[in-house]
Amino acid sequence: MSTTTTTTNKSIALFGSFTEEFSSELRKDGFELVQNTEAKSDLSDYAIVAVSGVENGFDHHAHLADILKAGKILVAFEPSEDFLAVLHSATKTPIDLTKIEATGDRPLIIHPEHGAFRVILPVTDSTPSIELVGTGSDDGSQVEVLEEEIKNQVGFTSESTPTTRADVIVKFLNDALDSITQSDKEPRDTNNLDPGNDVAFYKHSILTFAFLGIMNMLAWNRDGQENVPSTDASQNQVYLMTWNISVYAYATNANPTGATPENYKGTIYTYMIHDNATSSLVRTPAGAPRWYGPFSSEPGKSNAAFYFVDYLEYLVKDPESKLRKVTEQPVSSQGQRDDSNGFPTYRYNISQKQNMTLFRKNQNQTFVFSAEIEKPVAFPYFELHNGGTETQGSVITSGFSLAYNDYYNYWADPKYSTSAWWDPGVYTDSAVKRLPDDNHRLDGLTVYSSSVGSFFLDFTVAWNMASFKDRHWVLPQENGTGRRRILVYRHAEQRGIGLDLENWG
């Protein structure tokens, strides 16, 4: 895919109507907004084209393709089925754009990046599953998994204020502008996975998921009450997970044109790379501080800490079992712990080489392409595992999890049933120890093989949010004897995405 970038200024051409929150957030960030009515207007002076509702002529393949080839950032609110079909045809991504649902305040964003298209999915619009999975203390009682009716008392919502949603959209637009500014420089990915321009039956896109969540429960409030709703927004914890996956799809050994899953004689290989440089789960600046307590809120000296994300999993499920897993790396059993920096760092390696017989663009000649990816992987304080705590060895599930392993080992005791978390665990004699910041990087490679066809995949994320209280903060229910206590919440969310390995034109 070749593009010509005409401008990288913060100008945006608007077609249709938009929420005041979105427009206001753009102006606040310095964007210049210009309302337009005709799709065939001269758009050379605009870096971004935003379309809402009625497509204003953007459902014509040639015009939409020209906009994307010109290096524009396309923002689509409430796109019609026809619009998405044209967009999918114009971009030729392995991601099935026709199945994506974008709303009036959660758009689909597409822009060129390093020779491919980045597909930024709408910020999640569904309320995730969130539950208080346990409580415990240092008096010898084990962490207890709570009954369903108690779990349902937990209040959590991914529905932030519209301004917060708009703020995330603007963040992605700024990131897109930065990537276009860097488009003439060397690509960040130096792996040999792109066979070049003279190739047929090859697809590549970057898929971006964004999960925005607000935790509006307090493990303990100032009065010592446990597991209570926050009383104002400044007490909420705010998380943003950005999951970027580079998807490469190759049709090998046989021409896939007109083939069916039953009669295709070749093999489709799909590489999914979780991008460590840009994928993360972070506590955002909009959220409340982690450190809390009646006597001190200073990090490392406070009476309580919430919430500390001590476990994160990012998984891809193939519910129809149509894909065959060729390899998944890193392999957790091959990692090494490194304490040379005064804290544990868990080191791994990704190494994949494969020769493929691909077709030239004329679809008659073939050549051998050597796909290769080689890179070291490291996680401070967190140990990588293949799969999640409940999906070890699953045939239909791929992906990884990161489990904290320093003051205590989450993977060895996922129910916190031993004394490891408190003896001494995360505590000094008078406070909760300083814990790593919530800034988790995602990494990993999965390679699949399959026939041609359309595939539906579930992309799931889950993370634990652990809160700790020291014994010097005595709660009313502790009857004068303070205890080291833990409350653990779990956030889980899922997005379904189609993979188009059927249309290669």
WOFENNOR-V298123 format. One record per helix or strand of 3 or more residues. SS is the DSSP state (alpha for helix, beta for strand). FROM is the first residue (numbers start at 1). TO is the last residue. If there is no record, write none. Layout:
# WOFENNOR-V298123
SS/FROM/TO + SS/FROM/TO
This chain:
# WOFENNOR-V298123
beta/11/15 + alpha/20/28 + beta/32/36 + beta/48/52 + alpha/61/69 + beta/73/77 + alpha/81/91 + alpha/97/99 + beta/108/113 + beta/116/120 + beta/129/137 + alpha/148/151 + alpha/162/181 + beta/202/215 + beta/217/220 + beta/226/229 + alpha/233/235 + beta/237/252 + beta/267/274 + beta/280/283 + beta/304/317 + beta/324/329 + alpha/332/334 + beta/336/338 + beta/345/359 + beta/366/380 + beta/382/386 + beta/397/405 + alpha/411/413 + beta/439/441 + beta/444/450 + beta/453/469 + alpha/476/478 + beta/485/501
